[in-house]
Amino acid sequence: MKKEFKQQHFIKCFIIYLFMLPLGGLFGSTPPSWQIKELKHRIKSHEEVTQQSLHDYEIKMAGQVDLEHLQVQTSYTKNTLWQPHISLRITNESSSPLVNPSIEINGLKTWLGRKELTERIIKGAKNDQEKVYLIWDFLRKHCHNDFPVFEFKYGEQLHDPIQFLLGYGGGYCDDKGSVASSLFYEAGFQKPEPLVAYPHGHMMSQVFAEGRWQFIDCDIMTFYLDRDNRLPSSMEEIGKDHDLIHREHHYGPNTRNKW
């Protein structure tokens, strides 16, 4: 784990993690009595104190976890894995303010803003079409379809890429469509601006690239190639030719969805 700071401060980092914990305890529910009796767990902690602007440290995990808690728990379109890490707390014990702190875990940087996030996503793209595919692939892997935490008054928070990806992680199709449109705009697709299209019963992003509108669905993890299998089709083209939809796999080829 790596922490980067622009100024030197006296920083204390306190980490709590599990030696072993029943899955139910992670989500606030009470684990069955047989789990409490058979699975002994010990909560461990680790503390680092540094005055350097760049500080690295490692945590070695140990212990045993039984087979049941290593299994993937499936709910709707997302999977839940067992996670031994409980919390990470960083405290500034100096008298001067901390400027733009960031945490880097296992070489993966945090996303501090739309520009940095977008640059990371489209890094290596050779042309605009590859940028479109990279943004689509990133969002389908880093968020899931779920009931929104907020609706109505505070629902717009889920339309902001940073709040959505760092805080919520899941939402309805309009949330992911708005996030995708924002990232497309940040990637340079600005004339005309990306939009959230409204086909019947669904909402998703549409971006203008390679001289045409392209309906890019990060929610059900697909896009619909044209009859030449060259570029994604637009919402209007899909509405006129339903076979473009029927030949694709929604939520991936491993699902039984027959949309």
C-alpha positions in Angstrom: 0.0 0.0 0.0 1.3 3.5 -0.9 0.3 6.9 0.3 1.2 10.1 -1.7 1.0 13.6 -0.3 2.0 17.0 -1.7 3.3 18.3 1.7 5.1 16.6 4.6 2.9 16.0 7.6 2.8 13.8 10.6 0.4 11.0 9.5 -0.9 8.1 11.4 -2.4 5.2 9.4 -4.5 2.7 11.4 -5.8 -0.5 9.7 -8.2 -3.0 11.1 -8.5 -6.4 9.4 -9.7 -9.9 10.1 -7.8 -13.0 10.9 -11.0 -14.9 10.3 -14.7 -13.7 10.2 -18.0 -15.3 9.2 -19.4 -13.7 6.1 -22.5 -12.5 7.8 -20.5 -10.4 10.2 -19.2 -8.3 7.4 -22.7 -7.1 6.4 -24.1 -6.3 9.8 -26.2 -9.5 10.1 -25.8 -12.1 12.9 -24.0 -15.3 11.8 -25.6 -18.6 12.6 -24.8 -20.1 16.0 -22.8 -23.0 14.3 -20.6 -20.4 12.6 -19.8 -18.7 15.9 -18.9 -22.0 17.6 -16.9 -23.5 14.8 -15.2 -20.4 13.3 -12.9 -18.7 15.7 -11.8 -15.3 14.5 -9.4 -12.7 15.8 -9.4 -9.0 14.8 -5.9 -7.7 14.2 -4.7 -4.2 13.6 -1.7 -2.5 12.1 -0.4 1.1 12.7 2.0 3.2 10.7 3.4 6.6 11.6 5.3 8.7 9.0 6.5 12.2 8.4 7.4 11.5 4.8 5.5 12.6 1.7 5.8 9.1 0.3 5.6 6.1 2.5 5.2 2.4 1.6 4.3 -0.5 3.8 3.0 -4.1 3.4 0.6 -6.2 5.4 1.0 -9.9 5.5 -2.2 -11.9 5.7 -2.4 -15.3 7.5 -4.9 -17.7 9.0 -7.5 -20.0 7.6 -10.9 -19.6 6.0 -13.3 -22.5 5.5 -14.7 -23.5 2.1 -18.1 -22.1 2.7 -16.8 -18.6 3.2 -14.6 -18.8 0.1 -17.6 -19.4 -2.1 -19.0 -16.5 -4.2 -22.3 -15.2 -3.1 -24.4 -14.3 -6.2 -27.2 -11.7 -6.0 -28.9 -10.4 -9.1 -26.1 -9.3 -11.4 -23.2 -8.9 -8.9 -21.0 -11.3 -6.9 -19.9 -10.8 -3.3 -16.6 -12.2 -2.2 -15.3 -12.7 1.3 -13.2 -9.7 2.4 -10.9 -9.7 5.5 -10.2 -5.9 5.4 -12.6 -4.0 7.7 -11.4 -0.4 7.7 -8.5 2.1 7.0 -8.2 5.3 9.0 -5.7 8.1 8.2 -5.2 10.8 10.8 -3.3 14.1 10.3 -1.7 14.9 13.7 0.1 18.0 12.5 -1.1 21.6 12.9 -1.0 22.3 9.1 -3.7 21.1 6.7 -3.3 18.1 4.5 -3.4 18.9 0.8 -4.8 16.4 -1.7 -4.0 13.1 0.1 -4.3 9.9 -1.9 -4.0 6.2 -1.2 -2.5 3.6 -3.6 -3.3 0.0 -3.0 -1.3 -2.8 -4.8 -0.2 -0.4 -7.5 -3.7 0.8 -8.3 -4.2 4.6 -7.9 -7.3 6.2 -6.6 -9.5 8.3 -9.0 -9.2 11.9 -7.8 -11.1 13.5 -10.6 -12.8 13.0 -13.9 -9.8 14.0 -16.0 -7.4 11.6 -14.1 -10.0 8.8 -14.2 -10.7 9.2 -18.0 -7.0 9.4 -18.8 -6.4 6.2 -17.0 -9.3 4.4 -18.7 -8.3 5.4 -22.3 -4.6 5.0 -21.9 -3.2 3.1 -24.9 -6.1 3.8 -27.2 -4.9 4.3 -30.8 -8.1 6.1 -32.1 -11.5 7.4 -31.0 -13.2 4.1 -31.5 -10.8 2.3 -29.1 -11.6 5.1 -26.5 -15.3 4.2 -26.8 -14.6 0.5 -26.2 -12.2 1.1 -23.3 -14.7 3.3 -21.5 -17.5 0.7 -22.1 -15.3 -2.1 -20.9 -14.2 -0.2 -17.7 -17.7 0.6 -16.6 -19.1 -2.8 -17.2 -16.4 -4.2 -15.0 -16.5 -1.6 -12.2 -20.2 -1.2 -11.5 -23.3 -3.3 -11.3 -27.1 -3.0 -11.6 -28.7 -2.4 -8.2 -31.3 -0.4 -6.4 -30.0 3.2 -6.1 -29.0 4.3 -2.6 -30.6 7.7 -3.3 -33.5 8.7 -5.5 -35.2 12.0 -6.4 -33.5 14.8 -4.3 -30.1 13.2 -4.0 -30.3 10.9 -7.0 -28.0 13.2 -9.1 -25.0 12.0 -6.9 -25.2 8.7 -8.8 -24.8 10.6 -12.1 -21.3 11.9 -11.1 -18.5 9.5 -12.2 -16.4 10.0 -9.1 -19.2 9.7 -6.5 -20.7 6.8 -8.3 -17.5 4.7 -8.8 -15.9 5.5 -5.5 -18.9 5.6 -3.3 -21.9 3.7 -4.6 -20.8 1.3 -7.3 -24.3 0.3 -8.3 -27.4 1.9 -9.6 -30.0 1.8 -12.4 -29.4 2.2 -16.1 -29.8 6.0 -16.0 -27.0 6.3 -13.5 -24.6 4.3 -15.5 -25.7 6.0 -18.7 -25.1 9.4 -17.2 -21.6 8.3 -15.9 -20.7 6.9 -19.3 -21.8 10.1 -21.1 -19.6 12.2 -18.7 -16.6 10.0 -19.3 -17.2 10.2 -23.1 -17.3 14.0 -22.9 -14.1 14.1 -20.8 -12.4 11.8 -23.4 -13.0 14.5 -26.1 -16.4 13.5 -27.6 -17.9 16.9 -27.3 -19.3 17.9 -30.7 -22.0 16.9 -30.5 -22.1 16.1 -26.8 -22.8 12.6 -25.6 -26.3 12.0 -24.4 -28.5 9.6 -22.4 -30.8 7.9 -24.9 -34.3 6.7 -24.0 -35.4 3.6 -25.8 -38.6 2.1 -24.5 -38.1 1.0 -20.8 -34.4 1.7 -20.7 -31.9 4.5 -20.6 -28.3 4.4 -21.7 -25.5 6.5 -23.2 -25.1 7.4 -26.9 -21.8 8.9 -28.2 -21.0 10.3 -31.6 -17.8 8.7 -32.9 -16.5 7.7 -36.3 -19.1 9.9 -38.0 -22.1 8.2 -36.4 -24.1 7.9 -33.2 -23.3 4.7 -31.2 -25.5 3.2 -28.5 -23.1 2.0 -25.9 -24.8 0.0 -23.1 -22.6 -0.3 -19.9 -25.6 -1.5 -17.9 -26.5 -4.8 -19.7 -22.9 -5.0 -20.9 -23.3 -4.9 -24.6 -23.5 -2.8 -27.8 -25.0 -3.8 -31.1 -22.8 -3.9 -34.2 -24.3 -2.9 -37.5 -25.0 -5.3 -40.3 -21.4 -5.0 -41.5 -20.1 -5.9 -38.0 -18.0 -2.8 -38.2 -19.3 -0.2 -35.7 -21.9 -0.1 -32.9 -25.4 0.9 -34.1 -27.4 3.9 -32.9 -30.6 3.7 -30.9 -32.6 4.6 -34.0 -31.0 1.9 -36.1 -31.7 -0.7 -33.3 -35.3 0.4 -33.2 -35.7 -0.3 -36.9 -33.8 -3.6 -36.9 -34.5 -5.7 -33.9 -32.3 -8.6 -35.1 -29.3 -6.4 -34.1 -30.4 -7.0 -30.5 -31.4 -10.6 -30.8 -28.0 -11.8 -31.9 -26.2 -10.3 -28.8 -25.7 -11.6 -25.3 -26.9 -9.3 -22.5 -25.0 -9.4 -19.2 -22.4 -11.5 -21.0 -22.4 -14.8 -22.9 -22.6 -16.9 -19.6 -26.1 -15.7 -18.7 -29.4 -17.2 -19.8 -30.9 -13.9 -20.6 -32.8 -14.1 -23.9 -33.5 -10.4 -24.5 
